[in-house]
Amino acid sequence: MGVDLEGAEPLYRQVAAEVERRIAEGVYPAGKRIPSTAELSEEFGVSRRTITDAFVLLKDRGVVRGVQGRGTFARAADG
């Protein structure tokens, strides 16, 4: 999957949905670091700011947690 650059849904929401799907499917296992902003920016073909906005949304939802200097980590489905 990926993002639809021409779609009506904001890009950061599309990225957040895809990352959340990958966490739910175990592609990014709970407790493990997910790819960096730079890595995801390259993969999805969007700006780093878009990835950062997606991470903020996912943090607000409790899907990921950020650890300063270490990265962003997937959380277990139960939080």
C-alpha positions as a Markdown table, in Angstrom:
| # | Residue | x | y | z |
|---|---|---|---|---|
| 1 | Met | 0.0 | 0.0 | 0.0 |
| 2 | Gly | 1.0 | 3.6 | 0.0 |
| 3 | Val | -0.4 | 7.1 | -0.2 |
| 4 | Asp | -2.6 | 8.6 | -3.0 |
| 5 | Leu | -0.9 | 11.9 | -3.7 |
| 6 | Glu | -4.0 | 13.0 | -5.7 |
| 7 | Gly | -6.5 | 11.8 | -3.1 |
| 8 | Ala | -8.8 | 14.0 | -1.0 |
| 9 | Glu | -7.5 | 12.5 | 2.3 |
| 10 | Pro | -4.7 | 14.5 | 3.8 |
| 11 | Leu | -1.3 | 12.8 | 3.2 |
| 12 | Tyr | -0.4 | 12.7 | 6.9 |
| 13 | Arg | -3.7 | 10.8 | 7.6 |
| 14 | Gln | -3.0 | 8.4 | 4.8 |
| 15 | Val | 0.5 | 7.7 | 6.2 |
| 16 | Ala | -0.8 | 7.4 | 9.8 |
| 17 | Ala | -3.4 | 4.8 | 8.6 |
| 18 | Glu | -0.7 | 2.8 | 6.7 |
| 19 | Val | 1.6 | 2.8 | 9.7 |
| 20 | Glu | -1.2 | 1.8 | 12.0 |
| 21 | Arg | -2.2 | -1.0 | 9.6 |
| 22 | Arg | 1.4 | -2.3 | 9.6 |
| 23 | Ile | 1.5 | -2.2 | 13.4 |
| 24 | Ala | -1.8 | -4.1 | 13.6 |
| 25 | Glu | -0.5 | -6.7 | 11.2 |
| 26 | Gly | 2.8 | -7.2 | 13.0 |
| 27 | Val | 5.0 | -5.7 | 10.3 |
| 28 | Tyr | 6.1 | -3.3 | 13.0 |
| 29 | Pro | 6.0 | -5.5 | 16.1 |
| 30 | Ala | 4.9 | -3.9 | 19.5 |
| 31 | Gly | 7.9 | -2.6 | 21.4 |
| 32 | Lys | 10.1 | -2.4 | 18.3 |
| 33 | Arg | 11.4 | 0.8 | 16.6 |
| 34 | Ile | 9.5 | 1.8 | 13.5 |
| 35 | Pro | 11.4 | 3.3 | 10.5 |
| 36 | Ser | 12.6 | 6.8 | 10.9 |
| 37 | Thr | 11.0 | 10.0 | 9.6 |
| 38 | Ala | 13.6 | 10.1 | 6.8 |
| 39 | Glu | 13.1 | 6.4 | 5.9 |
| 40 | Leu | 9.3 | 6.7 | 5.7 |
| 41 | Ser | 9.5 | 10.1 | 3.9 |
| 42 | Glu | 11.6 | 8.3 | 1.2 |
| 43 | Glu | 9.3 | 5.3 | 1.1 |
| 44 | Phe | 6.1 | 7.2 | 0.8 |
| 45 | Gly | 7.5 | 10.0 | -1.4 |
| 46 | Val | 6.3 | 12.7 | 1.0 |
| 47 | Ser | 8.0 | 15.4 | 3.1 |
| 48 | Arg | 9.5 | 14.7 | 6.5 |
| 49 | Arg | 6.9 | 17.2 | 7.9 |
| 50 | Thr | 4.1 | 14.9 | 6.6 |
| 51 | Ile | 5.6 | 12.0 | 8.4 |
| 52 | Thr | 6.1 | 14.0 | 11.6 |
| 53 | Asp | 2.4 | 15.1 | 11.4 |
| 54 | Ala | 1.4 | 11.4 | 11.0 |
| 55 | Phe | 3.6 | 10.5 | 14.1 |
| 56 | Val | 1.9 | 13.2 | 16.1 |
| 57 | Leu | -1.5 | 11.7 | 15.2 |
| 58 | Leu | -0.4 | 8.2 | 16.0 |
| 59 | Lys | 1.0 | 9.3 | 19.4 |
| 60 | Asp | -2.2 | 11.1 | 20.2 |
| 61 | Arg | -4.1 | 7.8 | 19.4 |
| 62 | Gly | -1.6 | 5.8 | 21.6 |
| 63 | Val | -0.5 | 3.7 | 18.6 |
| 64 | Val | 3.2 | 4.7 | 18.9 |
| 65 | Arg | 5.4 | 6.3 | 21.5 |
| 66 | Gly | 8.5 | 8.5 | 20.9 |
| 67 | Val | 11.7 | 8.2 | 22.9 |
| 68 | Gln | 13.9 | 11.2 | 22.5 |
| 69 | Gly | 17.2 | 10.2 | 20.9 |
| 70 | Arg | 16.1 | 6.7 | 20.2 |
| 71 | Gly | 13.1 | 6.8 | 17.8 |
| 72 | Thr | 9.5 | 6.0 | 17.6 |
| 73 | Phe | 8.2 | 2.6 | 18.8 |
| 74 | Ala | 5.1 | 0.6 | 18.1 |
| 75 | Arg | 2.8 | 0.1 | 21.1 |
| 76 | Ala | 0.9 | -3.1 | 21.9 |
| 77 | Ala | -2.8 | -3.1 | 20.7 |
| 78 | Asp | -3.9 | -2.8 | 24.3 |
| 79 | Gly | -1.7 | 0.3 | 24.8 |
